[in-house]
């Protein structure tokens, strides 16, 4: 049975964050492939009201949520959800990074610097990078990604688990060798005198 995900747009209420593009995209998506839609953010109340008016004009059921703390947002990301961030410009975009590394299937525009970071350091992580300059032709990709969100989520959770295990392994090795180094130095200082070995 297909589980419908929520679609989330998260970010400060600023035009460059792409909230309007998010709303526009919903007009072209089949409503049968998703559950509810939310814009979660903070900032300009005037812009928030402006977005609410657009939503009303488009006869959409998208809800705008404000005042959510990080803990509440993480809980939302851990539910059946897809994060969609069609940002117009962003040097990184921490929301995308946090969502992806929590296992949440994420769609992000190629205008966000996080894409280069992910492609370089986490090439096996699945996310959808969309061409914002040709956004109307990306709708089918977005739709397919949403339909297969549970597959993407499971693959990413598996990949993230491997990454964390590797990071823990590396950390443990570093601690082990540091401890070994410290002990050898202590032994050398307190017990042994340096000798010149004669191999002849």
N, C-alpha and C positions, 0 to 999 in steps of 0.2 A: 504494500500500500504506500502511495506517495504521500510523504509528510510535507505539508506546505510550510515554508519558513516565513518568518517575519523579515521585512526588508528595512534596514536601518540606515539612516544618514546621520552621521555624528560630526559635530564641529561647531566652532564659534559662528554666531550669526553674522557672517560677512559674505558679501557677494562672491568673493574669490573662492569660497569653500564649495560653491556649486550646488547650493540647496535648490535653486530655481531649475537647474538642469535635472536634478533628481526628480522634482515634481513633474517636469516635462516628460521625463522617461516613463513615468508611471502611466501616462496617457497611452503609450504604445505597447505596454506589456499586457499580456493576457492575465486578467485578474484571477484566473483559476490556478495559476502556478504559485501564488503566494498567499499568505494569510493576512497579516496586518502590516501597515507601513508607518514608520515613525521618523520624525526629525528630532534628534536629541542635541541640545546645545545650550549656549548661554551667550550673553552679550547684549547687543542692541535690541531693546524692546520694540523700537519702531520697525526694525527690519523683520522681527518675529511676527508682528501684526501684518506687515506687508506679505509675508509668506502665507499666513493664514488666509488672507484675502484671495491669493492666487489659488490655494487649495479649494476654497469655497467656489470660486469661479469655474474650476475644472470639475466640480462635483466629485471630488475625491474624499476618501475617508481617512486620509493621513492625519495623524495626531502629532502635535508639536509638544515635546516634553522638555521642561526646564528644571533646573535645580537638582539634577541627578549627580551624585558624587561618584567617584571612581569605582567604589565597591559595587554600587548599584549597576553601573554600566557593565562591569565585568560579569555580573550575574546575568545580565541581558545577553551578552555575547556568548555565554555558555549554554544558552537555550538554542532552539532551532532558529537560526537567524543567518542572514546574509547582510554584510555591510557593503554599502554602495557609496563611493566617495568620488564623484566627478569634479574634483577640484580644478579650478582654472589656473592656479599657480600655488605651489607650496615647495619650499626648499627641502622638506623631508616628508612630514605628515606622520606624527607619532600615533595618531588614532589608527591609521592603516597598519602600522607596524605592530601595535599592541593587539589589534584584532586578529591579524594573520598568525602571530606567534601564540595566540590563545587557541588557535585551531579554527577560528571562525572564517568561513569562506568569504573572501573579500574581493570586491571589484573596485579598482582605482584607476584614475585617469593617468595618462602618460606625462601629465604636467607636474606630477608629484615626484620629488627627488627620491622618495622611498623605493621607487621601481628599480632604479640603478643599484641601490643598496641591496635589495632583495636578490636581484639577478646575479650580483657579484658574490654575496656571502651565503645566500640560502637558495641555490639554484634548483633544489628539489622541492621547494615549497610551492604549492599550487595557489595561484591567484589569477584574476583576470585583469590584464592591463588593456584599457580601451584607448582608442585614438579619439581624443576629444575634438579634434578638427574635422573628424568625419563621423561624428556621434550618431547621426541618423542611421548610418549603415552598420552600427555596432549593436543595434537592438537585438538581432537574432542571437549574437554571441552572449549577450547579457541574459537573454531568456534561457538559453541552453545551460548556462552556468547555474542559474537559479534552480532549474529542474534537477540538476545533478549535484545540488549542494551537499547532500548527505555523503556522497562518494568523496567529494573534495574534502569534506570535514574529516572523515575517517583517515584518508591518506595523509592529511596534514598532521593530525594528532599522532599518527605513527611516526612520521618524519620528525616531528618536534620532540617526541620521546627519545629518538635516536640521538638527536642533537644534544639534548640535556644529559643523556648518559655519557656521551663523548666529552662534554664540558666537565662533568663530574669526574670522569676518569682522568682527564688532563689536570684538573685541580688537585686530585688525590696524588697523582704522580709528582706534581710540583711540590706539594706538601711533604711527600716522602723524601724526595731528593734534598729539599731544604733541611729537613730533620737529619738526614744522613750526613749532609755537609756540616751542620752544626755539631753533631756528635763527633765526627772525625776531627774537626778543628779543636774540640774540647779535649779529646784524647791526645791529640798531637801536642797541645799546650801543656797538659797536666801529667802525662805519663811518659811520652817518648821524647828522646832527643833526636834531632835530625842527623841521620848518618849518610855517609856517601857509600853507595853500593859499589862493590868491586866485582865486576863480571869476568875478570880474567881467570 
